[in-house]
Every structure is written in structure tokens, then in C-alpha cells.
């Protein structure tokens, strides 16, 4: 959810919500930088490994994510205010996570 939609849910404008929640502009910038960094890494791995929106792994994960949240299609999710960008981010995150788990190679034992 965006700050605007969250504020609206509480019957507030964005500035009032941020003040009440103790959210500063610096907090927003920090979160944005972290999100951008994560998105760039996800995009790089997806591009490098051919995990496009047309790939079977992507399609399967999107169906799973939407179904987990009670939706049968992206169009249905959008009716509830879920953006394609948000779904895409979650799907890419999960596709990349599954890829990393499936392809990780342990090179030394964990320290006990």
C-alpha cells in the first residue's frame, strides 16, 4: 500500500498520516533507496537467467501469489487496488529466491 492509500484508509491526508505515524521524509528516502537497490538486483538476476514475465517460472509464481491472496487474475487484483508493479515485484522476488535456493552451492560448513 502507498502512503496515500494508507492515509485515506484512516481518513487522513498524507502529511497528517506521516506525522501521526512518525514517518519522516528521510524515512521515505531510505525506504525508496532500499527498494530501488532490491529491484535492480532482482531485475539483473531475472534478465541474466531469462526469468521474464513470459517464462513458465514467472507465470507459475504469479498464479501462486495471486491465488494465495484470493485472486484468480491480475485484473481481479487490480479491482482491489493491487498494482501490476507490486505483483511483479513480489513475483520476481519469489522467483529469484527459489532460483537461488535451487542453485546454491555450499562451499564450506557452517560454524557451530
C-alpha positions as CSV (number, residue, x, y, z in Angstrom):
1,X,0.0,0.0,0.0
2,X,1.1,3.5,-0.7
3,X,1.2,6.2,2.0
4,X,-1.6,7.9,0.2
5,X,-3.9,4.9,0.3
6,X,-3.0,4.1,3.9
7,X,-3.7,7.7,4.9
8,X,-7.0,7.5,3.1
9,X,-8.0,4.3,4.9
10,X,-7.5,6.3,8.2
11,X,-9.5,9.3,6.8
12,X,-6.3,11.4,6.8
13,X,-4.3,13.3,4.2
14,X,-0.8,12.0,3.6
15,X,1.0,14.7,5.7
16,X,-1.2,14.2,8.7
17,X,-0.7,10.4,8.5
18,X,3.0,10.7,8.2
19,X,3.1,13.0,11.3
20,X,0.9,10.7,13.3
21,X,2.9,7.6,12.3
22,X,6.2,9.4,13.0
23,X,7.3,8.9,9.3
24,X,9.8,11.5,8.1
25,X,10.9,12.4,4.6
26,X,14.3,10.8,5.4
27,X,12.5,7.6,6.2
28,X,10.8,7.7,2.8
29,X,14.1,8.3,1.0
30,X,15.8,5.5,2.9
31,X,13.0,3.0,2.1
32,X,13.0,4.2,-1.5
33,X,16.7,3.6,-1.9
34,X,16.4,0.1,-0.4
35,X,13.5,-0.8,-2.6
36,X,15.4,0.5,-5.7
37,X,18.5,-1.4,-4.8
38,X,16.5,-4.6,-4.4
39,X,14.6,-4.0,-7.6
40,X,17.8,-3.6,-9.6
41,X,19.3,-6.8,-8.2
42,X,16.1,-8.7,-9.0
43,X,15.9,-7.2,-12.5
44,X,19.6,-8.2,-13.1
45,X,19.1,-11.8,-12.0
46,X,15.8,-12.2,-13.9
47,X,17.4,-10.8,-17.1
48,X,20.6,-12.9,-16.7
49,X,18.6,-16.1,-16.1
50,X,15.8,-15.5,-18.6
51,X,13.1,-15.2,-16.0
52,X,10.8,-13.0,-18.0
53,X,7.1,-12.4,-17.5
54,X,6.6,-14.9,-20.3
55,X,8.6,-17.7,-18.6
56,X,6.9,-20.6,-17.0
57,X,8.5,-20.0,-13.7
58,X,7.2,-16.4,-13.6
59,X,3.7,-17.4,-14.7
60,X,3.5,-20.2,-12.1
61,X,4.7,-17.9,-9.3
62,X,2.3,-15.1,-10.4
63,X,-0.6,-17.6,-10.3
64,X,0.5,-18.8,-6.9
65,X,1.0,-15.3,-5.4
66,X,-2.4,-14.1,-6.7
67,X,-4.1,-17.3,-5.6
68,X,-2.6,-17.0,-2.1
69,X,-4.1,-13.6,-1.8
70,X,-7.5,-14.8,-3.1
71,X,-7.4,-13.6,-6.7
72,X,-7.8,-15.6,-9.9
73,X,-6.2,-13.0,-12.2
74,X,-4.2,-9.8,-12.2
75,X,-7.3,-8.0,-13.5
76,X,-9.2,-9.1,-10.4
77,X,-6.4,-7.9,-8.1
78,X,-6.4,-4.5,-9.8
79,X,-10.0,-4.1,-9.0
80,X,-8.9,-4.2,-5.3
81,X,-6.2,-1.6,-5.8
82,X,-3.3,-4.1,-6.2
83,X,-0.9,-2.7,-8.8
84,X,0.8,-4.7,-11.5
85,X,4.1,-3.2,-10.3
86,X,3.5,-4.6,-6.7
87,X,2.6,-8.1,-8.0
88,X,5.6,-8.0,-10.4
89,X,8.0,-7.1,-7.6
90,X,6.7,-9.9,-5.3
91,X,6.7,-12.4,-8.1
92,X,10.3,-11.5,-9.1
93,X,11.4,-11.7,-5.5
94,X,10.0,-15.1,-5.1
95,X,11.2,-16.4,-8.5
96,X,14.7,-15.2,-7.7
97,X,14.6,-16.6,-4.2
98,X,13.6,-20.0,-5.5
99,X,16.3,-19.9,-8.1
100,X,19.0,-19.0,-5.6
101,X,17.8,-21.8,-3.2
102,X,17.7,-24.3,-6.0
103,X,21.2,-23.3,-7.3
104,X,23.1,-22.5,-4.1
105,X,26.3,-24.4,-3.6
106,X,27.7,-24.8,-0.1
107,X,31.5,-24.3,-0.2
108,X,32.2,-24.7,3.5
109,X,30.4,-25.9,6.6
110,X,28.6,-23.6,8.9
111,X,30.5,-22.8,12.1
112,X,28.9,-24.5,15.1
